[in-house]
């Protein structure tokens, strides 16, 4: 799986996209620093919130990365 952090504009919030190995969009959710992550159970990432949050906070906007957690 791959992850990308996308910068929002004005009323559209920042969001995170999760993509499979063929780069097909699996899911996405809005993201603000200091707020808990939601909808991770639908993506099979439940219980990995802390690891994912650390990764997201360290990621630059617009750079696709391999998700290895």
Residue pairs with C-beta under 8 A, 6 or more apart in sequence:
1 18
1 19
1 20
1 21
1 26
1 66
1 67
2 18
2 19
2 20
2 21
2 23
2 64
2 65
2 66
2 67
3 16
3 17
3 18
3 19
3 55
3 56
3 59
3 64
3 65
3 67
4 16
4 17
4 19
4 62
4 63
4 64
4 65
5 14
5 15
5 16
5 31
5 56
5 59
5 60
5 61
5 62
5 63
6 14
6 15
6 16
6 17
6 61
6 62
7 14
7 61
7 62
8 14
8 15
8 30
13 30
13 31
13 32
14 30
14 31
14 32
14 61
15 28
15 29
15 30
15 31
16 28
16 29
16 30
16 31
16 56
17 25
17 27
17 28
18 25
18 26
18 27
18 28
18 43
18 45
18 67
19 25
19 26
19 64
20 26
26 43
27 39
27 42
27 43
29 37
29 38
29 39
29 40
31 37
31 56
33 57
36 49
37 49
37 52
37 53
37 56
40 46
40 48
40 49
40 52
45 52
45 69
48 69
51 69
52 69
55 65
55 67
55 69
59 65
